[in-house]
Amino acid sequence: MAKRGMLIVLSGPSGVGKGTVRKALFDTGATDFSYSISMTTRQPREGEVNGVDYYFVSKEEFEENIRNGEMLEYAKYVDNYYGTPLKYVNETLDQGKDVFLEIEVNGAMQVRANCPDAVFVFLTPPDLMELKHRLIGRGTDAMDVINKRIKKAVGEIRMMRNYDYAVVNDEVSQAVARIQMIIRSERLRVTRVMPDYEQMIGDEN
Amino acid sequence: MAKRGMLIVLSGPSGVGKGTVRKALFDTGATDFSYSISMTTRQPREGEVNGVDYYFVSKEEFEENIRNGEMLEYAKYVDNYYGTPLKYVNETLDQGKDVFLEIEVNGAMQVRANCPDAVFVFLTPPDLMELKHRLIGRGTDAMDVINKRIKKAVGEIRMMRNYDYAVVNDEVSQAVARIQMIIRSERLRVTRVMPDYEQMIGDEN
């Protein structure tokens, strides 16, 4: 049996720039892993292509997929479903190829429950670490603005705890380079290369 | 309290080239971590400098260090002690700096027991993965040579299981690049960056 591929999950708080980073990552042309296209019930926007940007399906079709256990993860936002079909992910991993998902935090937690050996990367807003300096340094923000920002930061840091890596999205090209490094490094993990070695000595021992 | 540094342990089977890779790594000049110099009771060889290559001490001094719990790890080879003094490692980690050890497999397992959050890199001989191809491909080796090589490989693969990463020493410069990548990637681990974030929001929450 061939070694199974690795599942890589990029997620992060809403508005952090997950889609931009994912697009830049695949635009490098240096990716040796596959992008799993999401499925959605929302209408295609101008220029969006079915099977490239999303799989655009009807609400009935999406709900049938859910009922049949054919979604790796899914969520509903503003009356529309978004999710990852299980079939493509499984088939690609079975071929020994790595698969990359870019999904919302709720979806990422569903994947974590089903695929604990996936690699979970949390994209963080560049200002999360600078928050304190900024708030102390400026001293001009209204108290309710400060409190709101701190509350949001606490929520983001709590989310981060469920991930393996934290990548700051200070610059898209930097974030992309860090994600590529994490993927290459994860491929050298003993738990991931061990099946190959064990298979090699399996017949004799 | 400042974040503690990360302990990086490079080990591998005897003769794999750990010392050469470690030296090449530090020769790059691009290392932002400290090398922990080992202590030994063996005689300095021509050109070796005390405090650079090793700390050369007497057998009595080494054994006193052991008795006083001042060694992070140690072992005895051919009547000579080799080990890592705890003091330098702890002081450097406490300053928030990362520390690099290059030690024998027995020592690495002692470190694993004491510092489970260290990063353990296993350097593998380049022929370990090619073993089967070679043995099948050639068909010229005597049976006892084949069996001996397989037995050695099985032992090496068993050792590898106790490590986090496996780096093939096919080319020294390649092995160095992989180790640098692993260290940079490990610095992005949520478990390692989380203390900084928690400290930041600690006062407010």
Boltz contact constraints between the chains, C-beta under 6 A:
constraints:
  - contact:
      token1: [A, 132]
      token2: [B, 200]
      max_distance: 6.0
  - contact:
      token1: [A, 150]
      token2: [B, 204]
      max_distance: 6.0
  - contact:
      token1: [A, 154]
      token2: [B, 201]
      max_distance: 6.0
  - contact:
      token1: [A, 154]
      token2: [B, 205]
      max_distance: 6.0
  - contact:
      token1: [A, 157]
      token2: [B, 197]
      max_distance: 6.0
  - contact:
      token1: [A, 160]
      token2: [B, 190]
      max_distance: 6.0
  - contact:
      token1: [A, 163]
      token2: [B, 190]
      max_distance: 6.0
  - contact:
      token1: [A, 165]
      token2: [B, 188]
      max_distance: 6.0
  - contact:
      token1: [A, 165]
      token2: [B, 189]
      max_distance: 6.0
  - contact:
      token1: [A, 166]
      token2: [B, 188]
      max_distance: 6.0
  - contact:
      token1: [A, 166]
      token2: [B, 190]
      max_distance: 6.0
  - contact:
      token1: [A, 166]
      token2: [B, 193]
      max_distance: 6.0
  - contact:
      token1: [A, 181]
      token2: [B, 181]
      max_distance: 6.0
  - contact:
      token1: [A, 181]
      token2: [B, 184]
      max_distance: 6.0
  - contact:
      token1: [A, 181]
      token2: [B, 185]
      max_distance: 6.0
  - contact:
      token1: [A, 182]
      token2: [B, 185]
      max_distance: 6.0
  - contact:
      token1: [A, 184]
      token2: [B, 181]
      max_distance: 6.0
  - contact:
      token1: [A, 185]
      token2: [B, 181]
      max_distance: 6.0
  - contact:
      token1: [A, 185]
      token2: [B, 182]
      max_distance: 6.0
  - contact:
      token1: [A, 185]
      token2: [B, 185]
      max_distance: 6.0
  - contact:
      token1: [A, 188]
      token2: [B, 165]
      max_distance: 6.0
  - contact:
      token1: [A, 189]
      token2: [B, 165]
      max_distance: 6.0
  - contact:
      token1: [A, 190]
      token2: [B, 160]
      max_distance: 6.0
  - contact:
      token1: [A, 190]
      token2: [B, 163]
      max_distance: 6.0
  - contact:
      token1: [A, 190]
      token2: [B, 166]
      max_distance: 6.0
  - contact:
      token1: [A, 193]
      token2: [B, 166]
      max_distance: 6.0
  - contact:
      token1: [A, 197]
      token2: [B, 157]
      max_distance: 6.0
  - contact:
      token1: [A, 200]
      token2: [B, 132]
      max_distance: 6.0
  - contact:
      token1: [A, 201]
      token2: [B, 154]
      max_distance: 6.0
  - contact:
      token1: [A, 204]
      token2: [B, 150]
      max_distance: 6.0
  - contact:
      token1: [A, 205]
      token2: [B, 154]
      max_distance: 6.0
